[in-house]
């Protein structure tokens, strides 16, 4: 871990502070780009990784952020049914334009533009959860209920394996 934060992580740390959250962004020497890498670097279960995935609505072309448990694969049909609109996985350019962050470091809030946010119900049974903080090496921990509150997210089943 290092105390010096890259610019993206520093910007995100300020976002957390502005939301009144006292979470601390940490930079790890290992990559946290994937849920498996993040869990290994942090020393937690893959389920505790709150991965941020950006989709694009097919009706409005607006972004949708799905924050899923690291062990779950997002069922796009479930999400589409909830939204009453089709979705497609967003490409890297759309993700950066919508969030201000690159894939692998997308935090759950503090994006360039407001984004509709859906949160995997499976995250609510885990505490803490860990999420990206602006770079593929930066993370922060948060309770799942705080995550819902600070993102104004809607909790839904995002995986067919959800109970």
Secondary structure per residue as TSV (DSSP state, phi and psi in degrees):
chain	resnum	aa	ss	phi	psi
A	1	X	-	360.0	149.1
A	2	X	B	-131.1	151.7
A	3	X	S	-87.5	-20.5
A	4	X	-	-80.3	120.5
A	5	X	-	-98.0	135.4
A	6	X	-	-62.3	161.1
A	7	X	H	-52.5	-46.6
A	8	X	H	-62.1	-41.3
A	9	X	H	-70.6	-36.5
A	10	X	H	-63.8	-43.4
A	11	X	H	-60.4	-42.5
A	12	X	H	-67.4	-37.9
A	13	X	H	-57.7	-40.3
A	14	X	H	-64.7	-36.6
A	15	X	H	-61.7	-45.4
A	16	X	H	-59.3	-45.4
A	17	X	H	-61.1	-42.3
A	18	X	H	-65.5	-23.8
A	19	X	T	-87.3	-1.2
A	20	X	T	79.9	16.0
A	21	X	-	-96.5	129.6
A	22	X	-	-93.6	21.7
A	23	X	-	-67.7	149.3
A	24	X	-	-112.5	127.1
A	25	X	-	-74.1	132.3
A	26	X	E	-122.7	144.7
A	27	X	E	-107.5	126.2
A	28	X	-	-104.0	149.6
A	29	X	S	-69.0	-27.9
A	30	X	S	-89.3	157.4
A	31	X	-	-68.9	145.8
A	32	X	-	-121.5	25.0
A	33	X	S	-62.0	-38.0
A	34	X	S	-109.9	161.7
A	35	X	H	-60.7	-40.5
A	36	X	H	-65.3	-44.3
A	37	X	H	-63.8	-42.0
A	38	X	H	-63.0	-46.1
A	39	X	H	-60.9	-42.0
A	40	X	H	-65.0	-42.7
A	41	X	H	-67.3	-37.6
A	42	X	H	-82.8	-34.6
A	43	X	T	89.0	36.0
A	44	X	S	-125.1	179.2
A	45	X	-	-78.0	148.6
A	46	X	G	-57.0	-35.1
A	47	X	G	-58.7	-29.4
A	48	X	G	-78.7	-5.1
A	49	X	E	-83.9	123.6
A	50	X	E	-96.3	92.8
A	51	X	E	-83.9	137.2
A	52	X	E	-100.3	116.8
A	53	X	E	-119.8	130.6
A	54	X	E	-103.0	129.9
A	55	X	E	-118.5	165.4
A	56	X	E	-122.0	126.9
A	57	X	E	-65.7	137.9
A	58	X	T	-82.3	-16.0
A	59	X	T	-88.1	-34.4
A	60	X	T	-120.9	-8.7
A	61	X	-	64.8	13.9
A	62	X	-	-80.2	151.1
A	63	X	E	-75.7	150.6
A	64	X	E	-132.1	127.7
A	65	X	E	-99.5	125.2
A	66	X	E	-111.0	120.7
A	67	X	E	-102.0	108.8
A	68	X	E	-115.7	151.9
A	69	X	E	-60.8	138.9
A	70	X	T	-56.3	-24.0
A	71	X	T	-90.4	-8.9
A	72	X	-	-96.5	142.0
A	73	X	-	-97.1	127.3
A	74	X	-	-69.2	125.5
A	75	X	-	-88.1	103.6
A	76	X	H	-60.9	-29.5
A	77	X	H	-68.0	-41.0
A	78	X	H	-60.1	-45.3
A	79	X	H	-65.9	-43.5
A	80	X	H	-60.2	-41.0
A	81	X	H	-62.7	-44.1
A	82	X	H	-61.1	-43.9
A	83	X	H	-78.0	-16.0
A	84	X	T	57.9	36.8
A	85	X	S	-159.3	147.5
A	86	X	-	-70.4	155.6
A	87	X	E	-135.5	153.4
A	88	X	E	-132.2	152.0
A	89	X	E	-63.6	130.7
A	90	X	-	-77.1	146.4
A	91	X	-	-83.3	169.6
A	92	X	H	-59.3	-39.0
A	93	X	H	-66.1	-42.8
A	94	X	H	-64.2	-41.7
A	95	X	H	-60.4	-48.5
A	96	X	H	-65.2	-41.8
A	97	X	H	-64.2	-36.3
A	98	X	H	-80.0	-38.4
A	99	X	H	-105.3	-28.9
A	100	X	S	88.1	2.0
A	101	X	S	-126.6	156.8
A	102	X	-	-87.8	152.3
A	103	X	T	-54.7	137.4
A	104	X	T	100.9	-14.4
A	105	X	-	-137.2	16.8
A	106	X	-	-71.7	116.6
A	107	X	-	-78.5	166.0
A	108	X	S	-77.3	-5.6
A	109	X	S	-157.3	175.3
A	110	X	-	81.4	30.3
A	111	X	-	-82.2	161.9
A	112	X	S	-56.9	-40.6
A	113	X	S	-126.9	153.4
A	114	X	-	-59.9	138.6
A	115	X	-	-131.9	130.5
A	116	X	E	-61.1	130.5
A	117	X	E	-122.0	130.5
A	118	X	E	-117.4	135.8
A	119	X	E	-118.9	130.1
A	120	X	E	-59.6	123.4
A	121	X	G	-60.0	-24.9
A	122	X	G	-65.7	-24.5
A	123	X	G	-67.0	-24.8
A	124	X	G	-68.5	-16.2
A	125	X	G	-95.2	4.9
A	126	X	S	-116.2	144.4
A	127	X	S	-157.5	121.8
A	128	X	S	-83.8	175.3
A	129	X	E	-116.0	156.4
A	130	X	E	-118.8	136.3
A	131	X	E	-133.0	159.5
A	132	X	E	-64.2	151.9
A	133	X	-	-131.5	39.6
A	134	X	S	108.3	-18.0
A	135	X	S	-141.8	164.6
A	136	X	T	-68.7	0.3
A	137	X	T	-119.9	-4.8
A	138	X	E	-107.3	137.0
A	139	X	E	-141.6	166.2
A	140	X	E	-147.5	156.8
A	141	X	E	-108.7	151.0
A	142	X	E	-157.4	152.7
A	143	X	-	-74.5	149.6
A	144	X	H	-62.3	-31.6
A	145	X	H	-71.4	-35.7
A	146	X	H	-65.7	-38.4
A	147	X	H	-59.0	-45.2
A	148	X	H	-61.0	-45.4
A	149	X	H	-65.6	-45.8
A	150	X	H	-75.8	-20.0
A	151	X	H	-98.1	-11.4
A	152	X	T	55.5	37.1
A	153	X	-	-81.1	156.8
A	154	X	E	-102.3	125.7
A	155	X	E	-84.1	125.0
A	156	X	E	-143.7	168.5
A	157	X	-	-79.1	123.7
A	158	X	-	-110.2	-6.5
A	159	X	S	-130.2	141.5
A	160	X	T	-64.0	-18.2
A	161	X	T	-87.1	-3.6
A	162	X	-	-65.4	142.0
A	163	X	-	-69.1	360.0
